[in-house]
Amino acid sequence: MITRAEPVMGTVVSFLADPNELAPPDVEEAIDLACCELHRIDEQFSTWKASSELSRWRNGEILEVSELMDEVFELCAHACDVSRGFFDPWAMPGGFDPTGLVKGWAAERALSILRRRGVRDALINAGGDVCVAPGRTYRVGIRHPSFADALCGVVEVDTSIATSGIYERGDHLVNPFGGPIAAVSATVVGGRLAIADALATALAVGGKEVLYLIEQLDGVEGFFITAAGGMFKSSGMKFSDLPEEQV
């Protein structure tokens, strides 16, 4: 296995790739290209950099946006619709903020570069948002929000898994409906990572209401932990070392 860790987008993105029949230098070159894509997206979508396209658009400096920005708008609108508004980047205090989706979307794009370069077996972990190349399953542990050295359980992942919460970055989540945040940690498994990333944010915000929505999505499962320590999961969530309490 070839591993790499790249600091980008305010986090660390980790690569795990099996060369199979490829020469290791070819895999390293593919990872280099994937890292370049992550840095490019960071430069374009950062809410902290005044020169980013997103910042310039939010400040009214530009009126027309790139095709990539249009793609993010469309994905955010879809995620907002699926989550019934619990994920709503248009409701953020500083203006439109797609951070809750862009990280997972960027990891997807990085993984697609690896696959186009012939890397069949790979995993990318973008600060807890994980996407997996089709055809292989990985065991992914979910950190317990109250104990940094403990896991809530382990999930078998063959597509994607995303976790959102307030236990690392503080109270940065916003409830678009004005109520409190339901969970300190929320995890969504399955489907596209970009959407799983957004749904994990929605689940952390909306708790049981969003978990009911997830129950209706094919191939997608969810789990969250409240500040009081309550644990809730969708009916199809297969999670080791997890109480069997369900909504």
Secondary structure, DSSP 8 states (H G I E B T S, - for coil): -EEEEEEETTEEEEEEEE-TTS-HHHHHHHHHHHHHHHHHHHHHH-SS-TTSHHHHHHTTS-SS--HHHHHHHHHHHHHHHHTTTSS-GGGSTTS---HHHHHHHHHHHHHHHHHHTT--EEEEEETTEEEE-TT--EEEEEE-SS-TT-EEEEEEESSEEEEEESTTT-S----TTS-----SEEEEESS-HHHHHHHHHHHHHHTHHHHHHHHTSTT-EEEEE-TT--EEE-TT---TT----B-
